[in-house]
Amino acid sequence: MSKTKKMMAGVLTTALMTSLVACGSTDQARPAKPKDKSCDKWKWDEDTQTYYCSDSSSHSGSYYHGGRYYGSKKQLTSSSAYKSFKSSSSYKSGIGSGSKGGFGG
């Protein structure tokens, strides 16, 4: 293998490992799942950076933020508590959000 190929393989491996480490850290940055017993199955919503209930309970499809259930994404995003959260440093923008950063950003 030529020196150029070895160097490129090393660069690509480093870039891949950095990407994997960055992807793995998103779970750590998330808040803990709600401890509310009214829902048995919580899913993370990347778009809102909150959890929603995906079981068959009376809260199914509801979003949970700040200790409160919101019946729909629209109710969540129009609440003053969520708007305050979204404008804070706790809110993390996802891929495709238009935020700059990362490789080539």
LUMZADREN-727604 format. One line per 10 residues: number of its first residue (from 1); their letters; for each residue x, y, z of N, C-alpha, C. Coordinates in Angstrom, 1 decimal, padded with zeros to 4 digits. Layout:
LUMZADREN-727604
NUM = a = X,Y,Z,X,Y,Z,X,Y,Z  ... $
end
This chain:
LUMZADREN-727604
1 = msktkkmmag = 000.8,-001.2,000.0,000.0,000.0,000.0,000.9,001.2,000.0  000.6,002.2,-000.8,001.4,003.4,-000.9,001.2,004.3,000.3  002.1,005.2,000.5,002.1,006.1,001.6,000.8,007.0,001.6  000.4,007.4,000.3,-000.8,008.2,000.2,-002.0,007.4,000.6  -002.1,006.2,000.2,-003.3,005.4,000.6,-003.3,005.1,002.1  -002.2,004.9,002.7,-002.1,004.7,004.1,-002.6,005.9,004.9  -002.1,007.1,004.4,-002.4,008.4,005.0,-003.9,008.6,004.9  -004.5,008.4,003.7,-005.9,008.6,003.5,-006.8,007.6,004.3  -006.3,006.4,004.5,-007.0,005.4,005.3,-007.0,005.9,006.8  -005.9,006.4,007.2,-005.8,007.0,008.6,-006.7,008.1,008.8 $
11 = vlttalmtsl = -006.7,009.0,007.8,-007.6,010.2,007.9,-009.1,009.8,008.0  -009.5,008.9,007.1,-010.8,008.4,007.0,-011.2,007.7,008.3  -010.3,006.9,008.9,-010.6,006.2,010.1,-010.8,007.2,011.2  -009.9,008.2,011.3,-010.0,009.2,012.4,-011.4,010.0,012.2  -011.7,010.3,011.0,-013.0,011.1,010.8,-014.2,010.2,011.2  -014.1,008.9,010.9,-015.2,008.0,011.2,-015.3,007.9,012.7  -014.2,007.7,013.4,-014.3,007.5,014.8,-014.8,008.8,015.5  -014.3,009.9,015.0,-014.8,011.2,015.6,-016.3,011.3,015.4  -016.8,011.0,014.3,-018.3,011.0,014.0,-019.0,010.1,014.9  -018.5,008.9,015.1,-019.2,007.9,016.0,-019.2,008.4,017.4 $
21 = vacgstdqar = -018.1,008.9,017.9,-018.0,009.4,019.3,-019.0,010.6,019.4  -019.1,011.5,018.4,-020.0,012.6,018.5,-021.5,012.1,018.5  -021.8,011.1,017.7,-023.1,010.6,017.7,-023.5,009.9,019.0  -022.6,009.2,019.6,-022.8,008.5,020.8,-023.0,009.5,022.0  -022.5,010.7,021.9,-022.6,011.6,023.0,-024.0,012.3,023.0  -024.8,012.2,022.0,-026.1,012.8,022.0,-027.0,012.2,023.0  -026.9,010.9,023.2,-027.7,010.2,024.3,-027.3,010.8,025.6  -026.1,011.0,025.9,-025.6,011.5,027.2,-026.1,013.0,027.4  -026.3,013.7,026.3,-026.7,015.1,026.4,-028.2,015.2,026.7  -029.0,014.2,026.4,-030.4,014.2,026.6,-030.8,014.2,028.0 $
31 = pakpkdkscd = -031.9,014.8,028.4,-032.3,014.7,029.7,-032.8,013.3,030.0  -032.9,013.0,031.3,-033.4,011.6,031.7,-034.8,011.4,031.2  -035.2,010.2,030.9,-036.6,009.9,030.6,-037.4,010.3,031.7  -038.6,010.8,031.4,-039.6,011.1,032.5,-039.8,009.9,033.4  -040.0,010.2,034.7,-040.3,009.1,035.6,-041.8,009.0,035.9  -042.6,009.8,035.1,-044.1,009.7,035.2,-044.6,008.3,034.9  -045.3,007.7,035.8,-045.8,006.4,035.6,-047.0,006.3,034.7  -047.6,007.4,034.2,-048.7,007.4,033.3,-048.4,006.9,031.9  -047.2,006.8,031.6,-046.7,006.3,030.3,-045.6,005.3,030.5  -045.7,004.1,029.8,-044.7,003.1,029.9,-043.7,003.1,028.9 $
41 = kwkwdedtqt = -043.9,003.8,027.8,-042.9,003.8,026.7,-042.6,005.2,026.2  -041.4,005.7,026.5,-041.0,007.0,026.1,-040.1,006.9,024.9  -040.3,007.8,023.9,-039.5,007.9,022.7,-038.9,009.4,022.7  -037.7,009.5,022.2,-037.1,010.8,022.0,-037.5,011.4,020.7  -037.9,012.6,020.7,-038.2,013.4,019.5,-037.1,014.3,019.2  -036.3,014.1,018.1,-035.2,014.9,017.7,-035.6,016.3,017.4  -036.8,016.4,016.8,-037.2,017.7,016.3,-037.5,018.7,017.5  -038.1,018.2,018.5,-038.5,019.1,019.6,-037.5,019.0,020.8  -036.6,018.0,020.7,-035.7,017.7,021.8,-036.4,017.4,023.1  -037.5,016.7,023.0,-038.3,016.3,024.2,-038.7,014.8,024.0 $
51 = yycsdssshs = -039.3,014.3,025.0,-039.9,012.9,024.9,-041.4,013.0,024.6  -041.8,011.9,024.0,-043.3,011.7,023.8,-043.6,010.3,024.1  -044.9,010.1,024.5,-045.4,008.9,025.0,-045.9,008.0,023.8  -045.3,006.8,023.6,-045.7,006.0,022.5,-046.3,004.7,022.9  -046.9,004.6,024.1,-047.6,003.4,024.5,-049.1,003.6,024.1  -049.9,002.7,024.7,-051.4,002.8,024.4,-052.2,003.3,025.6  -051.5,004.1,026.4,-052.2,004.7,027.6,-053.0,005.9,027.1  -053.6,006.6,028.1,-054.4,007.8,027.7,-053.5,009.0,027.3  -052.2,008.8,027.6,-051.3,009.9,027.2,-050.5,009.6,025.9  -051.0,008.5,025.2,-050.3,008.1,023.9,-050.3,009.3,022.9 $
61 = gsyyhggryy = -049.1,009.5,022.4,-048.9,010.6,021.4,-048.7,011.9,022.0  -048.7,012.0,023.4,-048.5,013.3,024.1,-047.0,013.6,024.2  -046.6,014.8,024.2,-045.3,015.2,024.5,-045.2,015.6,025.9  -044.0,015.4,026.5,-043.8,015.7,027.9,-042.6,016.6,028.1  -042.9,017.7,028.7,-041.8,018.7,028.9,-042.1,019.5,030.2  -041.1,019.6,031.0,-041.2,020.4,032.2,-042.2,019.9,033.2  -042.4,018.6,033.2,-043.4,018.0,034.2,-044.8,018.0,033.7  -045.0,018.4,032.5,-046.4,018.5,031.9,-046.6,017.8,030.6  -047.7,017.2,030.4,-048.1,016.6,029.1,-048.7,017.7,028.2  -048.3,017.5,026.9,-048.9,018.4,025.8,-049.6,017.4,024.8 $
71 = gskkqltsss = -050.8,017.6,024.5,-051.6,016.7,023.7,-051.1,016.5,022.3  -050.3,017.5,021.8,-049.8,017.5,020.4,-048.5,018.3,020.3  -047.8,018.1,019.2,-046.5,018.8,019.0,-046.9,020.3,018.9  -048.0,020.7,018.3,-048.3,022.1,018.2,-048.6,022.7,019.6  -049.3,022.0,020.5,-049.5,022.5,021.8,-048.2,022.7,022.5  -047.3,021.7,022.4,-045.9,021.8,023.0,-045.2,023.1,022.5  -045.1,023.2,021.2,-044.2,024.2,020.6,-044.8,025.6,020.8  -046.1,025.7,021.0,-046.7,027.0,021.2,-046.8,027.4,022.7  -046.4,026.6,023.6,-046.4,026.9,025.0,-045.2,027.8,025.4  -045.4,028.7,026.3,-044.4,029.6,026.7,-043.2,028.9,027.4 $
81 = ayksfkssss = -043.5,027.8,028.1,-042.4,027.1,028.8,-041.5,026.5,027.7  -042.1,025.9,026.6,-041.2,025.3,025.6,-040.5,026.4,024.8  -041.1,027.5,024.5,-040.4,028.6,023.8,-039.2,029.1,024.6  -039.4,029.2,025.9,-038.3,029.6,026.8,-037.1,028.6,026.8  -037.5,027.3,026.8,-036.5,026.2,026.7,-035.8,026.2,025.4  -036.5,026.4,024.3,-035.9,026.4,023.0,-034.9,027.6,022.8  -035.2,028.7,023.4,-034.3,029.8,023.3,-033.1,029.7,024.2  -033.1,028.7,025.1,-032.0,028.6,026.1,-030.9,027.7,025.5  -029.8,027.7,026.3,-028.6,026.9,025.8,-028.9,025.4,026.0  -029.9,025.0,026.7,-030.2,023.6,026.9,-030.7,022.9,025.6 $
91 = yksgigsgsk = -031.3,023.7,024.7,-031.8,023.2,023.5,-030.7,023.0,022.5  -030.6,021.8,022.0,-029.6,021.4,021.0,-030.2,021.3,019.6  -029.6,022.0,018.6,-030.1,021.9,017.3,-029.6,020.6,016.7  -030.4,020.0,015.8,-030.0,018.7,015.2,-029.4,019.0,013.8  -029.1,017.9,013.2,-028.6,017.9,011.8,-029.7,018.4,010.9  -029.3,019.3,010.0,-030.2,019.9,009.1,-030.9,021.1,009.6  -030.5,021.5,010.8,-031.2,022.7,011.4,-030.7,024.0,010.9  -029.6,023.9,010.1,-029.0,025.2,009.6,-028.0,025.7,010.5  -027.7,025.1,011.6,-026.7,025.6,012.5,-025.3,025.2,012.0  -024.3,026.0,012.2,-023.0,025.7,011.7,-022.2,025.0,012.8 $
101 = ggfgg = -021.2,024.2,012.3,-020.4,023.5,013.3,-020.0,022.2,012.6  -019.2,021.4,013.3,-018.8,020.1,012.8,-017.8,020.2,011.7  -017.7,019.2,010.9,-016.8,019.1,009.8,-017.3,020.1,008.7  -016.5,021.0,008.2,-016.8,021.8,007.1,-017.8,022.9,007.4  -018.2,023.1,008.7,-019.2,024.0,009.1,-018.6,025.3,009.4 $
end
